[in-house]
Amino acid sequence: MRYHDLYGTRAMTIDELQAAVGSELQTSLERRYNDDLGYYYLAEVGEETFEIVRNFADDRPEDEVLRPEFADYPTLFFVSRTDRPDEIRDLLLDIQGLEHLKREML
């Protein structure tokens, strides 16, 4: 069974969250740029994908957000295609200000 988890923070920028997540998960997230997302971070570790994005992209109107249901979280962290969601959640929740927002099973 594969899981997709979504985390959010009101307290950190994508750069700050990248440093914290990289340390907790012992992985390196690469900074990238996309016209739709702006700058973001991505790591692919085996089947798993880790992605840190701004919920408000730089060039979007303020009322246009990636995940409107979590509009009060300016920074989002996606964990995709993992079979160890609880292990990852336990590590990530050691990061002050990071909250687990949603889990989906595939």
N, C-alpha and C positions, 0 to 999 in steps of 0.2 A: 504494500500500500504506500502510495506517495502522498505527501502533504505539501501544501502551500501555506506559509504563515506570513502575516503582515504585522510589522512593528512600527511604532511611531514615536517621535519625540517632539516636545515643544521647546526643549532647552538647548539642542545642539544643531549646528549647521551640518551639511553633508560632509565637510572636511573633518569636523570634530568627531562625528559618528563613525566615519571611515577609520580613524585612528583607534577608536575604542573597540569597534567590531573586529578589526584586524588583529588586535591584541587578544581579545577573548577567544576568537575562533582559530587563532594561529594561521591566518591566511592573509594574502595580499590582495587588496581590491584595486583594480586599475582605473584611473580617472579617464573618462571618455566624454565625448561631446556628441549630441544628437540634436537636430533642429527642433524636434518636438519636446525633448526633455531638458535641453540645455546641458550643463555639465552634470555628470552622474558618475557613480562608481559601480564596477562590475567585477565579480570573480566567479569562475566556473571551476568547481572542484568535483571531479568525477561527474556524476549525474546532477549534482546540486548546483544551483545558481543563487548567488547573493547579489543583491542590487540595492544601492542607496540612491534615492532621488529626492528632489525638491517636490513638494506637493504643489507648489506654485512655480511654474517655469518662468524664467526671467522675462521673456517677451510676451507673456500672456496677460490679458486683462486680469485684474485682481480677483474678479469673481469666477474665473475659469481655473479650476483645480483638477488635478489628475484623479483624485479620489474624494469627491464631494462629501461623502459620508464621514470622512475624517479631515474635514477642512481646517479644524483647529490644531492639526499636527503639520507643521511646515516641512518636516523631514520624515520621509518614510523609508523603511527597510523591508525588502521582500526576500524571503527564503523560499525557493521553489524546488520542487522535485526531490524532497528529502524523505528518507525513511527513518530519520532520527529526530523528529520534531521536538520531543521533550528534552532530549539531551542538549540540543541547540538552545531551546528556550531557557533552560536552567543556566546556561552560560551567559546568554544575552541579558537576562534579568539582573545580572550583577552590575550592569551598566546603569548608573544613576540617571534617571530621567527617561529611560527607554521603556516603553509599554507594549505588551502583546495585545494587538487589536483584533486579530481575526485568524481563524484557521479553516482551511478547506481540505477535504480529502478527495483524491482522484481515484 
